[in-house]
Amino acid sequence: MRRVLMVGCLTVMAFFAALSSAFAAGDGEQVGENLGELLGGWAKSLYLGIASLVALMFLLNRRFADLAIFMVAALIVGGFVMAPDDIAGTVREIWQTVAG
């Protein structure tokens, strides 16, 4: 029970530390934007770390075909999630080239 309480307290402290940096980063009305950028940066790092661990697992097991498929899928998903504006611009350019 004591361990659960300690983990809960540390989680709450980490949450408030993230909020304080969001408040300190600019005006009071930009808290949501600042917090979104902070969490987005953490999500990008987490996605890259998990993808690299899974790719390393495929590499160490010598499953190169599965590794290639995973890398293409991770690149596509990462592109859509991490850079949606760039992907939208690329799709528009390809469509303008095809459609004339």
C-alpha positions in Angstrom: 0.0 0.0 0.0 2.9 2.3 0.8 4.4 1.7 -2.5 1.2 2.5 -4.4 0.9 5.8 -2.4 4.5 6.7 -3.3 4.0 6.0 -7.0 0.8 8.0 -7.0 2.5 11.0 -5.3 5.4 10.9 -7.8 2.9 10.8 -10.7 1.0 13.8 -9.4 4.3 15.7 -8.8 5.4 14.9 -12.4 2.1 16.1 -13.8 2.3 19.4 -11.9 5.9 19.8 -13.0 4.8 19.5 -16.6 2.0 22.0 -16.0 4.3 24.5 -14.3 6.5 24.5 -17.4 3.5 25.0 -19.6 2.4 28.0 -17.5 5.9 29.4 -17.4 6.5 29.1 -21.1 4.3 32.1 -22.0 1.1 33.9 -21.4 -1.6 32.4 -19.3 -3.9 31.9 -22.2 -1.4 29.7 -24.1 -1.3 26.9 -21.5 -3.1 24.4 -23.6 -0.9 25.1 -26.6 2.3 24.9 -24.5 1.1 21.7 -22.8 0.2 20.2 -26.2 3.7 21.0 -27.6 5.3 19.5 -24.5 3.3 16.2 -24.6 3.7 16.1 -28.4 7.5 16.2 -28.0 7.3 13.4 -25.4 5.1 11.3 -27.7 7.5 11.7 -30.6 10.4 10.5 -28.5 8.3 7.6 -27.1 7.2 6.6 -30.6 10.8 6.6 -31.9 12.0 4.6 -28.9 9.3 1.9 -29.2 9.8 1.7 -33.0 13.5 1.3 -32.6 13.2 -1.4 -29.9 10.7 -3.4 -32.1 13.1 -3.0 -35.1 16.0 -4.2 -33.0 14.0 -7.2 -32.0 13.3 -8.1 -35.7 17.0 -7.5 -36.5 18.3 -9.7 -33.7 15.9 -12.5 -34.6 17.1 -12.2 -38.2 13.6 -11.6 -39.6 14.7 -9.2 -42.3 11.5 -9.4 -44.4 9.4 -8.6 -41.3 11.8 -5.8 -40.4 11.4 -4.2 -43.9 7.6 -4.4 -43.6 7.7 -2.9 -40.1 10.0 -0.1 -41.1 7.8 0.9 -44.0 4.7 0.8 -41.8 6.4 2.8 -39.0 7.6 5.4 -41.5 4.1 5.8 -42.9 2.3 5.9 -39.5 5.0 8.2 -38.1 4.6 10.5 -41.1 0.9 10.8 -40.8 1.0 11.3 -37.0 4.1 13.4 -36.6 3.9 15.6 -39.7 0.3 15.8 -41.0 0.8 19.2 -42.7 3.8 17.9 -44.7 2.0 14.7 -45.7 -1.1 16.7 -46.8 1.1 19.0 -48.9 2.8 16.0 -50.5 -0.5 14.4 -51.3 -1.8 17.6 -52.9 1.3 17.9 -55.0 1.0 14.3 -56.2 -2.7 14.8 -57.0 -2.0 18.0 -58.9 0.7 16.1 -60.9 -1.6 13.2 -61.7 -4.8 15.2 -62.3 -3.1 17.9 -64.2 
